[in-house]
Amino acid sequence: MIDERTTVHLLGRTLHHLLDSAQGWRGAGEQRGVVERATREMPTARYADVPALVRAWRSAAS
């Protein structure tokens, strides 16, 4: 089923793709933690919705 947590996973995978490189992680360590939580295997362990992911990302980036 495609729901909000599936969208969170997709956005997390996109962030991972954009910030990971052959030279290593290009983001902050806190951002990596946000990506790891967004892409957890169990949907209930991810952020509940996109606004929660965005809040965590903004907090990690500041």
Phi, psi and omega in degrees: 000132177269117180223191184298322180290332174292320177296319177301317180298314179300315179295321177298317178295323178295315177300317179300315180299320182285330186256349179264140181214174178298333180275353179119184182292129182263355180260184177283158179300322178296324178294322178298321177298321177297315179297318180298318179292320181295335185251017178299150183297315181280119181305325181290345179269354178273176172298145185292330181202173182296318178302324178294320176297315180298316178299315179296318180296315180295321178295320180289331182278345183263000000 
